[in-house]
Amino acid sequence: PGPWSGCPWRARGWSTAATPASTSWAAPAATAPSWAAGAPPNPSASVSRVFPPPPKPGAGRAWRSTTTPDQGKGVDGGPQQPLDPRRPLLLQCDPGQATKYLYELLYNDPIKIILMPGCSSVSTLVAEAARMWNLIVLSYGSSSPALSNRQRFPTFFRTHPSATLHNPTRVQLFKKWGWTKIATIQQTTEVFTSTLDDLDQRVKEAGLEITFRQSFFSDPAAPVRNLKRQDARIIVGLFYETEARKVFCEVYKEKLYGKKYVWFLIGWYADNWFRIKDPAINCTEAEMAEAVEGHVTTEIVMLNPENTRSISNMTSQEFIEKLQKRLGKNPEETGGFQEAPLAYDAIWALALALNKTSAELVKKGLRLEDFNYNNKNITDEIYRALNSSAFEGVSGHVVFDASGSRMAWTLIEQLQGGVYKKIGYYDSTKDNLSWYNNDKWIGGAPPADYTKVITTFRFLSQKLFISVSVLASLGILLAIICLAFNIYNGHVRYIQNSQPYLNNMTAVGCTLALAAVFPLGLDGYHIGPGLFPFVCQARLWLLGLGFSLAYGSMFTKIWWVHTVFTKKEEKKEKRKTLEPWKLYATVGLLVGLDVVTLFIWQIVDPLHRTIEEFTKEEPKTDTDVSILPQLEHCSSTKMNTWLGIFYGFKGLLLLLGIFLAYETKSVSTEKINDHRAVGMAIYNVAVLCLITAPVTMILSSQQDAAFAFASLAVVFSSYITLVVLFVPKMRRLITRGEWQSEQQDTMKTGSSTNNNEEEKSRLLEKENRELEKIIAEKEERVSELRQQLQDRQQLRSRRRSSNPSREPSLPLVRCLVSEQADKLGRGNCDGSRVHLLYK
């Protein structure tokens, strides 16, 4: 009756007997030839179906399932239908009831050969227990992946494919659309967990990856938010229909839909599942339709799509027409309607297997009637017959894999405009994908499986680099001109009195500092990562040595002026002596300290290329791409420590230079005639460096601003130093023609000692030495007179103490002070004070 009409056993005269929760078909005790003859013998063995019985013909009742672990479909997960009020409630897919009926069947005659459970929960219990009685189990409605475990269920077969059969199709689609990163969200049930575990294994074998895996029991809000936060794009959803509405309501709220996202769902939901009003969600029908638009479903093909005749000499359409005629109106509302072709093919698979088994048993002198619960040989024959089954059924090609699961095609559909459209089929047995090329995407093309991060480097503005480079080049040219001028006019007295060798060092230092501008502006736009460490070292060495030479020579000058001309009066004799080697040694010491420090830095902790990453930027034109800006830096492991040492030492030199320049601003000396210009240069260099160093550290993430500050500080410092030190000398020699007069004097006398100013200076120095000698003699004479005066005062005091009444005698002191003695009144010399007048 019902979907069992046209059953091959009924055609051969098999009888059936139904029980309240099981239906038994009695197998004839005869060999295969007698079956073919159509003469059914007396039953001695039976096949028991552990599932509620189908309605009797004409009763108008449809069999259905209540809540099951695979709920939501007819036998194993179909859409739930309301209970028929005209029939009593039967507990279907209930493991407890199944256990009761199973033992009733086993302990009551006739002996059973085959057990045929329906849904997964009952199949799990029956198949696990059946091996104890050497019974074969054949199911037509179980999809749980757990039933594929041959160690746990060694005698289990099913014509309903495993739920994991969706996974090869999903993996094939992932490959077709070029996706490698997949996210999943599942309802926490055994069937979905095992399905997802299988998918995880398959994607790894295919070189893909499940990046995010979320699960929920009843409330999907938090997992959906996590998917949004983790930027999931390709999402596989495994949940029942009622939970699907909850999920997509949250999907709408989180905006996890549209052209950036693709959802993969199970295909056995009702076509209008998202339009059904559900009090558990607070989204409108329009919102739900917007959220689910474009999703892809995979569904096991349970009806052969090709119009070919099956082993029963019926096409799939003829089978459906006969089935609908038996069921009456609205067959789609009948629970298990979709699985009817699978059940029909299960009966054919069993009949063919028993035929084959009977033929094999005849060769061994056995019969099916010889079967009992201890006879494993007959069970093995039936197992081999079923395992080798291969025929065309109304559900398609029927064949079992090594785990006893049905291999079948998968239907691929896409929701387009609120209607499911077939876009392809996949045959996992042949790895063949039949594609209709009618898939549609909201964005016009399949989206990316993740937000592609495009790394872009922030390079220095080339206009800025070229402009500063031109200035630096002009500065180097100016430094070379100043150096050549200083060397060429080194014989001129005015140049000689400015310590030209120190000025030459200043010019060379400015040249090195200006040359450092070029490596400061080099980045990944000009050079590769391999050359970057050398550029970093070039920056450090050029700046370090340039600063030490340029500033060190000026600092040495101002230090000598301050040391000599601010000494105490008693050291005046020594202050006039200037030994040039001491100046050069001071500069060499400063340069040597820099060289040692830089060498240790380079050996212990060398500079290398580091990458600074910034916040990702979202372009306006492409939603699947984000830009990750990066910036190259020269850095080392302990960069802050080295910079602290370097900046600390240089900063002290700058501050000390400012102090010395201020202290010597009013000093005038012929030995270093340009020390005021040096002081002015030190002011400018110190101010620029003290401002630029911290600013460039703050602006290190802004390549243009940092380069502009650093390079322009170097350029302006060098320009100011060169202009202040050398331009006045050039102007004086050009306007006064001093180098010409000295050249002429040299040609006439052979030397420059006849210069008027030099002669005057020589005479003044001679006169000064004579006067100093006279002063020294007079100071010695004054000391003698003071001693004599002290002796006389002591003698006078002793006399007064011995003769107190005696009048004090007149002073007997006579004063003689150099040429001033005649001007002093000798009678008025006061013994208590001697006036000393000398120059």
Beta strands, then each sheet from edge to edge (+ up, - down):
strand 1: 15-19
strand 2: 22-28
strand 3: 43-49
strand 4: 111-115
strand 5: 136-139
strand 6: 156-158
strand 7: 181-187
strand 8: 209-216
strand 9: 234-238
strand 10: 262-266
strand 11: 296-300
strand 12: 390-393
strand 13: 396-399
strand 14: 409-416
strand 15: 419-427
strand 16: 432-435
strand 17: 452-457
strand 18: 608-613
strand 19: 625-635
sheet 1: 1+ 2- 3+ 4+ 5+ 6+
sheet 2: 8+ 7+ 9+ 10+ 11+ 14- 15+ 16-
sheet 3: 12+ 13-
sheet 4: 17+ 19+ 18-
end
